[in-house]
């Protein structure tokens, strides 16, 4: 494959779990996709009461998650997934298979911790494990009318004075294709089995919630229950916390009852 790419310029992409949304990440137009799902073999750790850092969704592939950095369920206390990788098996452009660790090919070892698919095809990860712990976590959904409250609560949550080392929060906004409605979703995690901790007090309103799966569980259960999140097509970005930017006037979506069209057809007025 590397020879064909060098001599003929044939493009190719590497697919692990297929969650990569950017062009060429998990599929390629007019090229070859190298699909790694057939070598998806893991050692079963649950009976041993240990876990490795994986995605918040059980369907997320290890390849893109770990080479991209990897923020998962244990990351609140254990750090990024790539920090737990002790050794990689990788096929590089020459076709050579390398075992890469802190002692062998140390520069490549560092580069793979966030370097994605730029250095070869990783076919195996050897990782540090962690004890399976109990936590409190789940998924909530709110109507778009709750957006001003949720954005204000998120900004308060992000203040350094309110930092809590046990929390993990993802706040998302989107729309449904079936109905012309904006909705807000929260993925909340607390690394101790303490229901409704004070740090989340302003983010949760059970009087307006549309969907709520918050409960005490272990870390394996949290990854499996997170699968519902993957049914939504979403995009995300990083930005500075700025109240003047994140506290907009309420928005309304214009369109028909059925928004089953392209994103460019969706118009949002503020």
C-alpha positions in Angstrom: 0.0 0.0 0.0 2.8 2.4 0.9 4.6 1.6 -2.4 1.4 2.3 -4.4 0.9 5.6 -2.5 4.5 6.7 -3.2 4.5 5.7 -6.9 1.0 6.6 -7.9 -0.2 9.0 -5.3 -3.2 6.8 -4.4 -4.9 8.3 -1.3 -5.8 6.1 1.7 -7.4 6.4 5.1 -7.3 4.3 8.3 -10.6 3.3 9.9 -10.8 2.1 13.5 -14.2 2.8 15.0 -15.2 5.2 12.3 -16.0 8.2 14.6 -13.6 10.6 12.9 -15.7 13.3 11.1 -13.0 15.2 9.2 -12.3 14.3 5.6 -9.9 11.4 5.2 -10.1 10.5 8.9 -12.0 7.2 8.6 -12.8 7.0 4.9 -11.5 8.4 1.7 -13.0 9.4 -1.6 -11.4 7.8 -4.7 -8.9 5.9 -2.6 -8.4 2.9 -0.3 -9.8 2.6 3.3 -7.8 0.3 5.6 -10.5 -1.1 7.9 -9.0 -2.3 11.2 -12.3 -3.6 12.7 -11.4 -7.2 11.9 -8.5 -7.1 14.3 -10.5 -5.6 17.2 -9.4 -8.0 19.9 -9.1 -7.1 23.5 -8.4 -8.9 26.7 -11.5 -9.1 28.9 -10.8 -7.1 32.0 -14.2 -6.8 33.7 -13.9 -10.1 35.7 -10.6 -8.8 37.0 -12.2 -5.6 38.2 -9.9 -3.5 36.2 -10.3 -1.1 33.2 -8.3 0.8 30.7 -9.1 4.3 29.6 -11.5 4.2 26.7 -14.1 6.4 25.1 -17.2 7.7 26.8 -19.1 5.6 24.2 -18.6 1.9 24.0 -18.6 2.1 20.2 -15.6 4.4 19.9 -12.6 2.6 18.4 -9.3 2.4 20.3 -7.1 3.4 17.4 -8.3 7.0 16.8 -9.1 7.5 20.5 -5.7 6.6 21.8 -3.6 8.2 19.0 -5.8 11.4 19.2 -5.1 11.8 22.9 -8.2 10.2 24.4 -10.5 11.7 27.0 -12.7 9.0 28.5 -14.5 7.9 31.6 -11.4 7.3 33.8 -9.8 10.5 32.5 -11.3 12.7 35.3 -8.8 11.1 37.8 -6.4 9.1 35.6 -5.6 11.5 32.8 -5.7 11.1 29.0 -5.9 7.7 27.4 -2.6 8.2 25.5 -0.8 8.7 28.9 -1.7 5.0 29.7 -0.2 3.5 26.6 3.0 1.6 27.5 3.7 0.2 24.0 2.5 0.5 20.4 2.8 -2.0 17.6 2.9 0.0 14.4 3.3 -0.6 10.7 5.3 2.3 9.3 5.5 3.5 5.7 8.4 1.2 4.8 6.3 -1.8 5.7 8.4 -2.5 8.8 6.5 -3.5 12.0 7.9 -1.7 15.1 7.4 -2.2 18.8 7.5 1.4 20.2 7.9 2.3 23.8 9.6 4.9 26.0 12.8 2.8 25.6 12.5 1.8 21.9 12.0 4.5 19.3 11.2 7.1 22.1 10.7 10.0 19.7 8.0 8.0 17.8 6.5 7.0 21.2 6.0 10.6 22.1 4.7 11.5 18.6 2.0 8.8 18.7 0.5 10.4 21.8 -1.7 12.8 19.8 -0.2 12.3 16.3 -3.2 10.4 15.0 -2.5 8.5 11.8 0.4 10.5 10.6 3.2 8.1 11.5 1.8 4.7 10.5 -0.9 2.1 11.2 -1.1 1.1 14.9 -2.2 -2.5 15.2 -1.8 -3.0 19.0 -1.8 -1.1 22.2 -0.4 -2.2 25.5 -1.9 -0.2 28.3 -1.8 0.6 32.0 -4.9 -0.6 33.9 -7.0 1.0 36.6 -9.4 -0.4 39.2 -13.0 -0.3 38.2 -14.6 2.3 40.4 -18.2 3.4 41.2 -19.3 6.7 39.8 -22.4 8.8 39.2 -23.0 9.6 35.5 -25.6 9.9 32.7 -27.1 11.8 29.9 -29.7 14.6 30.0 -31.6 16.5 27.4 -33.3 19.9 27.6 -35.5 22.1 25.3 -33.8 25.0 23.5 -35.5 27.4 25.9 -33.2 26.2 28.6 -30.1 27.3 26.6 -29.6 30.7 28.4 -29.8 29.0 31.8 -27.4 26.2 30.8 -24.9 28.5 29.2 -24.8 30.7 32.3 -24.5 27.6 34.5 -21.7 26.3 32.3 -19.7 29.5 32.7 -20.1 29.4 36.5 -19.0 25.7 36.4 -15.8 26.6 34.5 -14.7 29.3 37.1 -11.5 28.2 38.7 -13.0 28.8 42.2 -15.6 26.1 41.4 -13.1 23.4 40.3 -13.9 19.9 41.5 -11.4 17.2 40.6 -14.1 14.5 40.3 -16.2 16.1 37.5 -16.4 15.5 33.8 -18.9 17.5 31.7 -19.8 17.8 28.0 -22.5 20.3 27.0 -23.8 20.1 23.4 -26.4 22.0 21.4 -28.1 20.8 18.2 -31.4 20.3 16.4 -33.7 17.5 15.6 -34.3 16.5 12.0 -37.9 15.5 12.6 -39.0 18.7 14.3 -37.8 22.3 13.9 -36.5 22.5 17.5 -33.1 23.3 19.1 -32.2 21.1 22.0 -29.4 21.0 24.6 -27.7 17.8 25.9 -25.4 17.3 28.9 -23.2 14.3 29.5 -22.3 14.4 33.2 -19.8 12.4 35.2 -18.8 12.4 38.8 -16.0 10.0 39.7 -17.6 9.2 43.1 -21.0 7.5 43.5 -22.5 10.7 45.0 -25.9 11.6 43.4 -26.4 15.2 42.3 -23.2 16.7 43.6 -23.3 20.5 44.4 -21.0 21.3 41.5 -23.8 20.4 39.1 -26.6 22.1 41.0 -27.2 24.9 38.5 -26.9 22.6 35.4 -29.6 20.2 36.4 -33.3 21.1 36.4 -35.6 18.1 36.7 -38.7 20.3 36.1 -37.7 20.9 32.4 -35.6 17.9 31.6 -36.7 15.9 28.6 -34.5 12.8 29.2 -32.4 11.7 32.2 -30.3 8.6 32.7 -28.2 9.9 35.7 -27.5 7.2 38.1 -24.8 5.5 40.1 -22.9 2.9 38.1 -19.4 1.4 37.5 -17.1 2.7 34.7 -17.9 -0.1 32.3 -21.6 0.5 32.6 -21.1 4.2 31.9 -19.3 3.5 28.6 -22.1 1.1 27.5 -24.9 3.4 28.5 -23.3 6.3 26.6 -24.0 4.6 23.3 -27.3 6.6 22.9 -25.1 9.7 22.4 -23.6 8.4 19.2 -27.0 8.4 17.5 -26.7 12.2 17.2 -24.6 13.7 14.4 -22.7 16.5 16.1 -19.6 18.7 15.7 -17.6 20.4 18.5 -15.1 23.1 19.0 -12.8 24.6 21.6 -13.0 28.2 22.7 -12.2 30.6 25.4 -14.8 31.0 28.2 -16.4 34.4 27.4 -19.7 35.5 28.9 -20.2 38.0 26.1 -19.9 35.3 23.5 -21.6 32.4 25.2 -24.7 34.3 26.5 -26.5 35.1 23.3 -30.1 36.2 22.8 -32.4 33.2 22.5 -32.3 31.8 19.0 -35.1 30.4 16.9 -34.8 27.9 14.0 -36.8 28.6 10.8 -37.8 25.7 8.7 -40.5 23.2 8.0 -41.7 20.5 10.4 -39.2 18.2 8.6 -35.6 19.4 8.7 -34.3 16.3 6.8 -32.1 18.4 4.6 -28.5 19.5 4.5 -27.1 21.7 7.2 -26.8 24.6 4.8 -30.6 24.7 4.5 -30.9 25.4 8.3 -31.2 29.0 9.2 -30.8 30.3 12.8 -31.9 33.8 13.7 -30.5 35.5 16.8 
